[in-house]
Amino acid sequence: MIRKLSILDRSRTRRGHPAPQALRDTVELARTAEQLGYHRFWVSEHHSVPGVAGSAPTVLAAAVAGATARIRVGTGGVMLPNHQPLVVAEQFGVLESLFPGRIDMGLGRSVGFTGGIRRALGRDTGDADRFEEQLTELLGWLDGTQRAHPEVHAHPAEGLRIPAYVLATGEGARIAARAGLPLVVGDLRSRDGVSEIVRAYREEFRPAAHGAEPYVVVSGTVAVAATAEEARRILIPEAWSLAHSRTRGSFPPLRPAEEIEALEMTPKERELYEGALTGHIHGTEDQVAAQLAEVAERTGADELLVTTSTFDRTALLDSYARLARLTGIGGPADPL
């Protein structure tokens, strides 16, 4: 069994529950995660997505850390091409100073997914290709080794130990390996692909000051319920949002599962919807335990980062409680 269990929450909006409520739900979920014994709780960065409220991850991470006491808190991730590395270092320096020993810096290389968003951010697709350079600069601001701006210092970040993690989008896995950093990889619907990325990362890993050995976090949707059918219903709202976005160009708030099941879908919508339901880890506690054992065997992952979103918050909280129970997690947070 994977020995550590964590949560990434994207602050998904729900029909009748707009963005402010989604952000409050994220903070409340973090409190519950801490009570259940989860290792860390991360938030994400999305821009101009109607169905996602999480646009400022370091701000939201501060709210989460302030509402909890032990669980590690971080980002999954800050999209480094959207920001100046100095500013990112300063933000995490403030977080680590306020909540010492609890802050993680998860970093991704994506830019806005439409031209309009990229223009609003002052970025273009080519900025993603500079991720490795930006990562090196960011780490240099933290350990004081950057020399591009010799008279500038990232206060209060310089000298603080803030664990960095790289999200495996595009070349992210190889960049993480070259930097000696932990890797976050998903999603688990493509387990062959995840296993191949992990294998390459381990083969190419170079020990560094940030880490002497590879560390792998696999991420994906996990739904646990009393029956397999109830677990599948947890997946339905997100599956329909994905199908909707790919046929109509917008990612909508989540809707109740019963509304979606009653929809008349076009053949294309049905195809995308059914595809979005397949491959996730879901079922009863025994069924999920068996699936997680398979993932652990195939990937050798050190940690599982659960990314489940759904309309029914009661079902979601019950799923997280069942998952905590079946994996036997518990105890205070600790580094890495």
Sequence and secondary structure as in RCSB ss.txt:
>XXXX:A:sequence
MIRKLSILDRSRTRRGHPAPQALRDTVELARTAEQLGYHRFWVSEHHSVPGVAGSAPTVLAAAVAGATARIRVGT
GGVMLPNHQPLVVAEQFGVLESLFPGRIDMGLGRSVGFTGGIRRALGRDTGDADRFEEQLTELLGWLDGTQRAHP
EVHAHPAEGLRIPAYVLATGEGARIAARAGLPLVVGDLRSRDGVSEIVRAYREEFRPAAHGAEPYVVVSGTVAVA
ATAEEARRILIPEAWSLAHSRTRGSFPPLRPAEEIEALEMTPKERELYEGALTGHIHGTEDQVAAQLAEVAERTG
ADELLVTTSTFDRTALLDSYARLARLTGIGGPADPL
>XXXX:A:secstr
  SEEEEEE  B BTTB HHHHHHHHHHHHHHHHHHT SEEEE   SS TTB    HHHHHHHHHHH SSSEEEE
S EEGGGS HHHHHHHHHHHHHHSTT EEEEEE    SSHHHHHHHT  GGGGGGHHHHHHHHHHHHHT   SST
T   TTTTT    EEEE STTHHHHHHHHT  EEE  TTSHHHHHHHHHHHHHH   BTTBSS  EEEEE EEE 
SSHHHHHHHHHHHHHHHHHHHHHS    B  HHHHHT    HHHHHHHHHHHSS EEESHHHHHHHHHHHHHHH 
 SEEEE    S HHHHHHHHHHHHHHHT  S     
